[in-house]
Amino acid sequence: MVNPKLKDELNDQLCEAMLSLQTVDECYQFFEDLCTVSELKAMSQRLEVARMLRAGHTYDDIVARTGASTATISRVKRCLNYGADGYHIVLDRLAPDEGAAKDKDKD
């Protein structure tokens, strides 16, 4: 379920723009124009933190690998546990075998 505070015409347009991209190079071009280098690196870092948390890595491992603060790791963990499942959707699609293994572990 989408947070109603986020749902508006401009965010719809952004989502549609992202969905229109067809290659990794097109994504790089779009994000280079849209975001600062720091913003893009922060988003990439959060996704890697989410992947590592799902894989069972410790905070110390995640800090060493990504340079993320423990506050960022905690925030991502909260999203994984109580968020809108966006990380789970993306990570399951990027590595379907890892998602299936995680689901099996829950049983």
KEDOLO-273308 format. One record per residue: residue number from 0; residue in one letter; x, z, y of N, C-alpha, C in turn. Coordinates in Angstrom, 3 decimals. Atoms other than C-alpha are relative to their C-alpha. Example, Ala and Ser with C-alpha at 12.3 -4.5 7.8 and 13.67 -1.06 7.14 Angstrom:
BEGIN
<n:0 res:A n_c1:0.890 n_c3:0.000 n_c2:-1.190 ca_c1:12.300 ca_c3:7.800 ca_c2:-4.500 c_c1:0.900 c_c3:0.000 c_c2:1.200>
<n:1 res:S n_c1:-0.820 n_c3:-0.060 n_c2:-1.190 ca_c1:13.670 ca_c3:7.140 ca_c2:-1.060 c_c1:-0.770 c_c3:0.730 c_c2:1.090>
END
This chain:
BEGIN
<n:0 res:M n_c1:0.840 n_c3:0.000 n_c2:-1.186 ca_c1:0.000 ca_c3:0.000 ca_c2:0.000 c_c1:0.882 c_c3:0.000 c_c2:1.245>
<n:1 res:V n_c1:-0.767 n_c3:0.141 n_c2:-1.234 ca_c1:1.298 ca_c3:-0.955 ca_c2:3.410 c_c1:-0.433 c_c3:1.068 c_c2:1.000>
<n:2 res:N n_c1:0.259 n_c3:-0.994 n_c2:-1.034 ca_c1:1.581 ca_c3:1.718 ca_c2:6.085 c_c1:-0.760 c_c3:-0.678 c_c2:1.145>
<n:3 res:P n_c1:0.775 n_c3:0.634 n_c2:-1.066 ca_c1:-1.161 ca_c3:0.875 ca_c2:8.607 c_c1:0.687 c_c3:0.039 c_c2:1.369>
<n:4 res:K n_c1:-0.729 n_c3:-0.066 n_c2:-1.268 ca_c1:1.171 ca_c3:1.924 ca_c2:11.453 c_c1:0.961 c_c3:-1.185 c_c2:0.143>
<n:5 res:L n_c1:-0.919 n_c3:1.133 n_c2:-0.037 ca_c1:3.449 ca_c3:-0.990 ca_c2:10.514 c_c1:-0.714 c_c3:-1.342 c_c2:0.055>
<n:6 res:K n_c1:0.733 n_c3:1.262 n_c2:0.154 ca_c1:0.771 ca_c3:-3.612 ca_c2:9.949 c_c1:-0.478 c_c3:-0.513 c_c2:1.347>
<n:7 res:D n_c1:0.454 n_c3:0.674 n_c2:-1.211 ca_c1:0.442 ca_c3:-5.899 ca_c2:12.950 c_c1:0.449 c_c3:-1.454 c_c2:-0.040>
<n:8 res:E n_c1:-0.294 n_c3:1.433 n_c2:-0.040 ca_c1:0.778 ca_c3:-9.559 ca_c2:13.932 c_c1:1.493 c_c3:-0.308 c_c2:0.009>
<n:9 res:L n_c1:-1.431 n_c3:0.269 n_c2:-0.106 ca_c1:4.452 ca_c3:-9.380 ca_c2:14.832 c_c1:0.732 c_c3:0.305 c_c2:-1.305>
<n:10 res:N n_c1:-0.628 n_c3:-0.318 n_c2:1.281 ca_c1:5.462 ca_c3:-7.659 ca_c2:11.599 c_c1:-0.440 c_c3:-0.982 c_c2:-1.078>
<n:11 res:D n_c1:0.449 n_c3:1.054 n_c2:0.923 ca_c1:3.317 ca_c3:-10.145 ca_c2:9.649 c_c1:0.863 c_c3:-1.243 c_c2:0.186>
<n:12 res:Q n_c1:-0.815 n_c3:1.177 n_c2:-0.302 ca_c1:5.247 ca_c3:-12.930 ca_c2:11.392 c_c1:1.415 c_c3:0.158 c_c2:-0.554>
<n:13 res:L n_c1:-1.341 n_c3:-0.260 n_c2:0.532 ca_c1:8.578 ca_c3:-11.321 ca_c2:10.460 c_c1:0.015 c_c3:-0.128 c_c2:-1.519>
<n:14 res:C n_c1:0.075 n_c3:0.083 n_c2:1.466 ca_c1:7.539 ca_c3:-10.960 ca_c2:6.821 c_c1:-0.167 c_c3:-1.446 c_c2:-0.454>
<n:15 res:E n_c1:0.191 n_c3:1.419 n_c2:0.347 ca_c1:6.333 ca_c3:-14.568 ca_c2:6.701 c_c1:1.294 c_c3:-0.781 c_c2:0.225>
<n:16 res:A n_c1:-1.278 n_c3:0.664 n_c2:-0.273 ca_c1:9.620 ca_c3:-15.687 ca_c2:8.257 c_c1:0.985 c_c3:0.254 c_c2:-1.134>
<n:17 res:M n_c1:-0.914 n_c3:-0.337 n_c2:1.098 ca_c1:11.595 ca_c3:-13.865 ca_c2:5.576 c_c1:-0.403 c_c3:-0.710 c_c2:-1.287>
<n:18 res:L n_c1:0.477 n_c3:0.677 n_c2:1.206 ca_c1:9.430 ca_c3:-15.318 ca_c2:2.834 c_c1:0.242 c_c3:-1.508 c_c2:0.042>
<n:19 res:S n_c1:-0.221 n_c3:1.444 n_c2:-0.128 ca_c1:10.061 ca_c3:-18.833 ca_c2:4.185 c_c1:1.438 c_c3:-0.408 c_c2:-0.324>
<n:20 res:L n_c1:-1.405 n_c3:0.310 n_c2:0.268 ca_c1:13.826 ca_c3:-18.584 ca_c2:3.574 c_c1:0.170 c_c3:-0.380 c_c2:-1.474>
<n:21 res:Q n_c1:-0.101 n_c3:0.525 n_c2:1.359 ca_c1:14.942 ca_c3:-20.487 ca_c2:0.495 c_c1:1.359 c_c3:0.203 c_c2:-0.658>
<n:22 res:T n_c1:-1.331 n_c3:-0.179 n_c2:0.579 ca_c1:18.658 ca_c3:-19.815 ca_c2:0.031 c_c1:0.670 c_c3:1.232 c_c2:0.605>
<n:23 res:V n_c1:-0.775 n_c3:-1.117 n_c2:-0.531 ca_c1:21.145 ca_c3:-17.016 ca_c2:0.500 c_c1:0.616 c_c3:-0.378 c_c2:1.340>
<n:24 res:D n_c1:-0.572 n_c3:0.437 n_c2:-1.280 ca_c1:22.820 ca_c3:-19.063 ca_c2:3.241 c_c1:-1.030 c_c3:0.037 c_c2:1.122>
<n:25 res:E n_c1:1.060 n_c3:-0.077 n_c2:-1.019 ca_c1:19.491 ca_c3:-19.364 ca_c2:5.097 c_c1:-0.254 c_c3:1.450 c_c2:0.391>
<n:26 res:C n_c1:0.175 n_c3:-1.430 n_c2:-0.314 ca_c1:19.111 ca_c3:-15.582 ca_c2:4.834 c_c1:1.109 c_c3:0.489 c_c2:0.910>
<n:27 res:Y n_c1:-1.118 n_c3:-0.385 n_c2:-0.865 ca_c1:22.578 ca_c3:-15.077 ca_c2:6.292 c_c1:-0.205 c_c3:-0.522 c_c2:1.417>
<n:28 res:Q n_c1:0.206 n_c3:0.586 n_c2:-1.325 ca_c1:21.771 ca_c3:-17.443 ca_c2:9.157 c_c1:-1.086 c_c3:0.753 c_c2:0.773>
<n:29 res:F n_c1:1.115 n_c3:-0.695 n_c2:-0.647 ca_c1:18.464 ca_c3:-15.714 ca_c2:9.908 c_c1:0.404 c_c3:1.410 c_c2:0.409>
<n:30 res:F n_c1:-0.377 n_c3:-1.378 n_c2:-0.311 ca_c1:19.844 ca_c3:-12.185 ca_c2:9.684 c_c1:1.094 c_c3:0.068 c_c2:1.061>
<n:31 res:E n_c1:-1.027 n_c3:0.017 n_c2:-1.030 ca_c1:22.865 ca_c3:-13.120 ca_c2:11.800 c_c1:-0.624 c_c3:-0.140 c_c2:1.387>
<n:32 res:D n_c1:0.697 n_c3:0.159 n_c2:-1.277 ca_c1:20.498 ca_c3:-14.228 ca_c2:14.563 c_c1:-0.893 c_c3:1.193 c_c2:0.324>
<n:33 res:L n_c1:0.994 n_c3:-1.053 n_c2:-0.193 ca_c1:18.021 ca_c3:-11.394 ca_c2:14.067 c_c1:0.614 c_c3:1.380 c_c2:0.238>
<n:34 res:C n_c1:-0.546 n_c3:-1.365 n_c2:0.017 ca_c1:20.229 ca_c3:-8.341 ca_c2:13.559 c_c1:1.413 c_c3:0.047 c_c2:0.564>
<n:35 res:T n_c1:-1.410 n_c3:-0.227 n_c2:-0.300 ca_c1:23.428 ca_c3:-6.886 ca_c2:14.850 c_c1:0.726 c_c3:0.151 c_c2:-1.337>
<n:36 res:V n_c1:-0.789 n_c3:-0.194 n_c2:1.213 ca_c1:26.251 ca_c3:-6.660 ca_c2:12.328 c_c1:-0.248 c_c3:1.397 c_c2:-0.557>
<n:37 res:S n_c1:0.229 n_c3:-1.384 n_c2:0.437 ca_c1:25.724 ca_c3:-2.886 ca_c2:12.210 c_c1:-1.360 c_c3:0.167 c_c2:-0.666>
<n:38 res:E n_c1:1.340 n_c3:-0.095 n_c2:0.592 ca_c1:21.997 ca_c3:-3.238 ca_c2:11.512 c_c1:-0.038 c_c3:-0.626 c_c2:-1.390>
<n:39 res:L n_c1:-0.012 n_c3:0.672 n_c2:1.296 ca_c1:22.586 ca_c3:-5.688 ca_c2:8.687 c_c1:0.787 c_c3:0.803 c_c2:-1.023>
<n:40 res:K n_c1:-0.803 n_c3:-0.815 n_c2:0.916 ca_c1:25.311 ca_c3:-3.539 ca_c2:7.151 c_c1:-0.749 c_c3:1.271 c_c2:-0.403>
<n:41 res:A n_c1:0.771 n_c3:-1.198 n_c2:0.312 ca_c1:23.048 ca_c3:-0.474 ca_c2:7.356 c_c1:-1.098 c_c3:-0.307 c_c2:-1.031>
<n:42 res:M n_c1:1.039 n_c3:0.370 n_c2:0.971 ca_c1:20.236 ca_c3:-2.281 ca_c2:5.512 c_c1:0.610 c_c3:-0.282 c_c2:-1.366>
<n:43 res:S n_c1:-0.683 n_c3:0.298 n_c2:1.263 ca_c1:22.647 ca_c3:-3.564 ca_c2:2.860 c_c1:0.452 c_c3:1.289 c_c2:-0.682>
<n:44 res:Q n_c1:-0.455 n_c3:-1.283 n_c2:0.528 ca_c1:24.068 ca_c3:-0.070 ca_c2:2.456 c_c1:-1.156 c_c3:0.774 c_c2:-0.626>
<n:45 res:R n_c1:1.163 n_c3:-0.728 n_c2:0.537 ca_c1:20.604 ca_c3:1.460 ca_c2:1.964 c_c1:-0.462 c_c3:-0.584 c_c2:-1.328>
<n:46 res:L n_c1:0.406 n_c3:0.626 n_c2:1.259 ca_c1:19.759 ca_c3:-1.076 ca_c2:-0.723 c_c1:0.965 c_c3:0.375 c_c2:-1.122>
<n:47 res:E n_c1:-0.983 n_c3:-0.402 n_c2:1.016 ca_c1:22.999 ca_c3:-0.284 ca_c2:-2.579 c_c1:-0.163 c_c3:1.470 c_c2:-0.360>
<n:48 res:V n_c1:0.261 n_c3:-1.418 n_c2:0.267 ca_c1:22.292 ca_c3:3.443 ca_c2:-2.229 c_c1:-1.201 c_c3:0.128 c_c2:-0.943>
<n:49 res:A n_c1:1.187 n_c3:-0.044 n_c2:0.859 ca_c1:18.847 ca_c3:2.874 ca_c2:-3.768 c_c1:0.341 c_c3:-0.451 c_c2:-1.416>
<n:50 res:R n_c1:-0.386 n_c3:0.490 n_c2:1.318 ca_c1:20.350 ca_c3:0.855 ca_c2:-6.618 c_c1:0.794 c_c3:1.061 c_c2:-0.758>
<n:51 res:M n_c1:-0.836 n_c3:-1.008 n_c2:0.644 ca_c1:22.929 ca_c3:3.553 ca_c2:-7.318 c_c1:-0.792 c_c3:1.246 c_c2:-0.371>
<n:52 res:L n_c1:0.843 n_c3:-1.149 n_c2:0.332 ca_c1:20.370 ca_c3:6.368 ca_c2:-7.162 c_c1:-0.815 c_c3:-0.283 c_c2:-1.256>
<n:53 res:R n_c1:0.794 n_c3:0.354 n_c2:1.188 ca_c1:18.175 ca_c3:4.558 ca_c2:-9.678 c_c1:0.849 c_c3:-0.053 c_c2:-1.259>
<n:54 res:A n_c1:-0.903 n_c3:0.079 n_c2:1.146 ca_c1:21.204 ca_c3:4.081 ca_c2:-11.909 c_c1:0.550 c_c3:1.368 c_c2:-0.393>
<n:55 res:G n_c1:-0.389 n_c3:-1.359 n_c2:0.357 ca_c1:21.782 ca_c3:7.854 ca_c2:-11.882 c_c1:1.319 c_c3:0.475 c_c2:0.575>
<n:56 res:H n_c1:-1.256 n_c3:-0.427 n_c2:-0.615 ca_c1:24.898 ca_c3:8.045 ca_c2:-9.714 c_c1:-0.199 c_c3:1.270 c_c2:0.824>
<n:57 res:T n_c1:0.041 n_c3:-1.219 n_c2:-0.806 ca_c1:25.709 ca_c3:11.313 ca_c2:-7.962 c_c1:0.195 c_c3:-0.347 c_c2:1.471>
<n:58 res:Y n_c1:-0.212 n_c3:0.188 n_c2:-1.434 ca_c1:25.744 ca_c3:11.736 ca_c2:-4.203 c_c1:1.473 c_c3:-0.281 c_c2:0.283>
<n:59 res:D n_c1:-1.431 n_c3:0.199 n_c2:-0.231 ca_c1:29.562 ca_c3:11.986 ca_c2:-4.346 c_c1:0.426 c_c3:-1.422 c_c2:-0.349>
<n:60 res:D n_c1:-0.295 n_c3:1.390 n_c2:0.386 ca_c1:29.794 ca_c3:8.649 ca_c2:-6.209 c_c1:-0.507 c_c3:-0.968 c_c2:1.065>
<n:61 res:I n_c1:0.628 n_c3:0.903 n_c2:-0.967 ca_c1:27.446 ca_c3:7.029 ca_c2:-3.702 c_c1:0.736 c_c3:0.019 c_c2:1.332>
<n:62 res:V n_c1:-0.769 n_c3:-0.118 n_c2:-1.248 ca_c1:29.333 ca_c3:8.354 ca_c2:-0.674 c_c1:1.321 c_c3:-0.755 c_c2:-0.138>
<n:63 res:A n_c1:-1.295 n_c3:0.654 n_c2:0.209 ca_c1:32.633 ca_c3:7.134 ca_c2:-2.149 c_c1:-0.139 c_c3:-1.522 c_c2:-0.043>
<n:64 res:R n_c1:0.176 n_c3:1.454 n_c2:0.167 ca_c1:31.276 ca_c3:3.658 ca_c2:-2.992 c_c1:-0.517 c_c3:-0.675 c_c2:1.274>
<n:65 res:T n_c1:0.695 n_c3:0.663 n_c2:-1.111 ca_c1:29.123 ca_c3:2.991 ca_c2:0.085 c_c1:0.399 c_c3:0.509 c_c2:1.376>
<n:66 res:G n_c1:-0.282 n_c3:-0.608 n_c2:-1.299 ca_c1:30.319 ca_c3:5.313 ca_c2:2.827 c_c1:-1.248 c_c3:0.554 c_c2:0.671>
<n:67 res:A n_c1:1.254 n_c3:-0.516 n_c2:-0.558 ca_c1:26.689 ca_c3:6.368 ca_c2:3.349 c_c1:0.080 c_c3:1.511 c_c2:0.176>
<n:68 res:S n_c1:0.064 n_c3:-1.440 n_c2:-0.205 ca_c1:26.039 ca_c3:9.812 ca_c2:4.752 c_c1:-0.969 c_c3:0.608 c_c2:-1.015>
<n:69 res:T n_c1:0.937 n_c3:-0.665 n_c2:0.910 ca_c1:24.273 ca_c3:12.382 ca_c2:2.612 c_c1:-1.421 c_c3:-0.036 c_c2:0.564>
<n:70 res:A n_c1:1.328 n_c3:0.109 n_c2:-0.617 ca_c1:21.394 ca_c3:12.196 ca_c2:5.119 c_c1:-0.636 c_c3:-1.348 c_c2:-0.351>
<n:71 res:T n_c1:0.517 n_c3:1.322 n_c2:0.371 ca_c1:21.034 ca_c3:8.452 ca_c2:4.437 c_c1:-0.379 c_c3:-0.024 c_c2:-1.474>
<n:72 res:I n_c1:0.290 n_c3:-0.035 n_c2:1.438 ca_c1:21.209 ca_c3:9.039 ca_c2:0.693 c_c1:-1.289 c_c3:0.772 c_c2:-0.256>
<n:73 res:S n_c1:1.219 n_c3:-0.796 n_c2:0.155 ca_c1:18.526 ca_c3:11.737 ca_c2:0.946 c_c1:-1.237 c_c3:-0.768 c_c2:0.448>
<n:74 res:R n_c1:1.138 n_c3:0.777 n_c2:-0.512 ca_c1:16.279 ca_c3:9.479 ca_c2:3.004 c_c1:-0.384 c_c3:-1.100 c_c2:-0.986>
<n:75 res:V n_c1:0.275 n_c3:1.056 n_c2:0.977 ca_c1:16.618 ca_c3:6.621 ca_c2:0.507 c_c1:-0.622 c_c3:0.608 c_c2:-1.257>
<n:76 res:K n_c1:0.551 n_c3:-0.664 n_c2:1.192 ca_c1:15.961 ca_c3:9.031 ca_c2:-2.366 c_c1:-1.466 c_c3:0.375 c_c2:0.226>
<n:77 res:R n_c1:1.385 n_c3:-0.351 n_c2:-0.335 ca_c1:12.799 ca_c3:10.243 ca_c2:-0.618 c_c1:-0.892 c_c3:-1.248 c_c2:-0.068>
<n:78 res:C n_c1:0.760 n_c3:1.253 n_c2:0.079 ca_c1:11.655 ca_c3:6.617 ca_c2:-0.269 c_c1:-0.197 c_c3:-0.436 c_c2:-1.443>
<n:79 res:L n_c1:0.140 n_c3:0.355 n_c2:1.408 ca_c1:12.358 ca_c3:5.978 ca_c2:-3.941 c_c1:-1.051 c_c3:0.854 c_c2:-0.697>
<n:80 res:N n_c1:0.929 n_c3:-0.925 n_c2:0.661 ca_c1:10.322 ca_c3:9.033 ca_c2:-4.931 c_c1:-1.404 c_c3:-0.013 c_c2:0.585>
<n:81 res:Y n_c1:1.301 n_c3:-0.166 n_c2:-0.660 ca_c1:7.509 ca_c3:9.008 ca_c2:-2.378 c_c1:-0.382 c_c3:-1.154 c_c2:0.920>
<n:82 res:G n_c1:0.231 n_c3:1.096 n_c2:-0.932 ca_c1:7.694 ca_c3:5.711 ca_c2:-0.494 c_c1:-0.998 c_c3:-1.023 c_c2:-0.506>
<n:83 res:A n_c1:0.957 n_c3:1.073 n_c2:0.284 ca_c1:5.791 ca_c3:2.451 ca_c2:-0.690 c_c1:0.429 c_c3:-0.867 c_c2:-1.178>
<n:84 res:D n_c1:-0.528 n_c3:0.705 n_c2:1.175 ca_c1:7.807 ca_c3:1.248 ca_c2:-3.742 c_c1:0.700 c_c3:-1.313 c_c2:0.333>
<n:85 res:G n_c1:-0.697 n_c3:1.217 n_c2:-0.385 ca_c1:9.525 ca_c3:-1.510 ca_c2:-1.768 c_c1:1.368 c_c3:-0.136 c_c2:-0.657>
<n:86 res:Y n_c1:-1.298 n_c3:0.051 n_c2:0.676 ca_c1:12.959 ca_c3:-0.608 ca_c2:-3.121 c_c1:-0.184 c_c3:-0.355 c_c2:-1.469>
<n:87 res:H n_c1:0.216 n_c3:0.243 n_c2:1.424 ca_c1:11.592 ca_c3:-0.571 ca_c2:-6.670 c_c1:-0.361 c_c3:-1.465 c_c2:-0.267>
<n:88 res:I n_c1:0.392 n_c3:1.407 n_c2:0.178 ca_c1:9.978 ca_c3:-4.006 ca_c2:-6.290 c_c1:1.229 c_c3:-0.897 c_c2:0.064>
<n:89 res:V n_c1:-1.171 n_c3:0.852 n_c2:-0.192 ca_c1:13.183 ca_c3:-5.575 ca_c2:-4.991 c_c1:1.028 c_c3:0.221 c_c2:-1.104>
<n:90 res:L n_c1:-1.021 n_c3:-0.278 n_c2:1.013 ca_c1:15.533 ca_c3:-3.833 ca_c2:-7.408 c_c1:-0.432 c_c3:-0.467 c_c2:-1.380>
<n:91 res:D n_c1:0.498 n_c3:0.505 n_c2:1.280 ca_c1:13.335 ca_c3:-4.667 ca_c2:-10.394 c_c1:0.156 c_c3:-1.508 c_c2:-0.088>
<n:92 res:R n_c1:-0.114 n_c3:1.462 n_c2:0.001 ca_c1:13.390 ca_c3:-8.329 ca_c2:-9.382 c_c1:1.447 c_c3:-0.472 c_c2:0.012>
<n:93 res:L n_c1:-1.422 n_c3:0.374 n_c2:-0.019 ca_c1:17.142 ca_c3:-8.396 ca_c2:-8.713 c_c1:0.665 c_c3:0.244 c_c2:-1.348>
<n:94 res:A n_c1:-0.588 n_c3:-0.361 n_c2:1.301 ca_c1:18.000 ca_c3:-6.745 ca_c2:-12.044 c_c1:-1.106 c_c3:0.499 c_c2:-0.920>
<n:95 res:P n_c1:1.157 n_c3:-0.416 n_c2:0.792 ca_c1:14.932 ca_c3:-6.744 ca_c2:-14.292 c_c1:0.353 c_c3:0.890 c_c2:-1.197>
<n:96 res:D n_c1:-0.374 n_c3:-0.824 n_c2:1.150 ca_c1:16.835 ca_c3:-5.225 ca_c2:-17.241 c_c1:0.209 c_c3:1.457 c_c2:0.397>
<n:97 res:E n_c1:-0.196 n_c3:-1.379 n_c2:-0.475 ca_c1:17.811 ca_c3:-2.165 ca_c2:-15.172 c_c1:-1.335 c_c3:0.678 c_c2:0.252>
<n:98 res:G n_c1:1.337 n_c3:-0.563 n_c2:-0.255 ca_c1:14.189 ca_c3:-1.632 ca_c2:-14.072 c_c1:-0.702 c_c3:0.347 c_c2:-1.283>
<n:99 res:A n_c1:0.632 n_c3:-0.253 n_c2:1.292 ca_c1:12.954 ca_c3:-1.901 ca_c2:-17.635 c_c1:0.630 c_c3:1.214 c_c2:-0.665>
<n:100 res:A n_c1:-0.676 n_c3:-1.154 n_c2:0.573 ca_c1:15.582 ca_c3:0.611 ca_c2:-18.760 c_c1:-0.446 c_c3:1.284 c_c2:0.688>
<n:101 res:K n_c1:0.449 n_c3:-1.175 n_c2:-0.729 ca_c1:14.531 ca_c3:3.021 ca_c2:-16.012 c_c1:-1.416 c_c3:0.400 c_c2:-0.413>
<n:102 res:D n_c1:1.380 n_c3:-0.275 n_c2:0.409 ca_c1:10.853 ca_c3:2.696 ca_c2:-16.970 c_c1:-0.017 c_c3:0.617 c_c2:-1.398>
<n:103 res:K n_c1:-0.068 n_c3:-0.520 n_c2:1.361 ca_c1:11.785 ca_c3:3.351 ca_c2:-20.618 c_c1:0.453 c_c3:1.455 c_c2:0.025>
<n:104 res:D n_c1:-0.497 n_c3:-1.370 n_c2:-0.120 ca_c1:13.697 ca_c3:6.496 ca_c2:-19.580 c_c1:-1.084 c_c3:0.971 c_c2:0.433>
<n:105 res:K n_c1:1.084 n_c3:-0.865 n_c2:-0.497 ca_c1:10.531 ca_c3:7.861 ca_c2:-17.924 c_c1:-0.924 c_c3:0.433 c_c2:-1.117>
<n:106 res:D n_c1:0.912 n_c3:-0.310 n_c2:1.120 ca_c1:8.656 ca_c3:7.807 ca_c2:-21.266 c_c1:0.439 c_c3:1.198 c_c2:-0.780>
END
